[in-house]
């Protein structure tokens, strides 16, 4: 989109944690900060119309109709905490929020490199997005204490159990909410 530019490529206009997205970490981002040609987002157009706000929460019209109800379904990244994350960004400021996202990105990379048995990638992305940083830190501390001779499958099982318990204490599951398919 002509005239649209993003400085913060870790956190989107609309509140998605791009730095914790499988598309971004794999080197391809179709979103608002994805590069030339990938910015056909209605929210990016709205940002330009509103004077080029960096985040929706900085707009005078926020929360607009896009935020009146929570998203019912996710895409390749969870949408569950968009509004909550935008409000956190407003409360602590973009620089502090960015630091938190960078730390979460390091934790996610560690999980993918050392606790993934090939079946937990999406689960770890959801955990990094949905769990608060203090829960992620505590979990990583416990995982670091595991015996070093565990197999990848055993490490993944321990990590999954730990993260699922943390999410359960907070009242949610660590999975994407997919839109049901229409019958043929």
Secondary structure, 3 states (H helix, E strand, C coil): CCCCCCCCCCCCCCCCCHHHCHHHHCCCCCCCCCCCCCCCCHHHHHHHHCCCCCCHHHCCCCCCHHHCCCCCCCCCCCCCCHHHHHHHHHHHCHHHHHHHHHHHHHHHHHHHHHCCCCCCHHHHHHHHHHCCHHHHHHHHHHHHCCCCCCCHHHHHHHHHHHHHHHHHHCCCCCCCCCCCCCCC
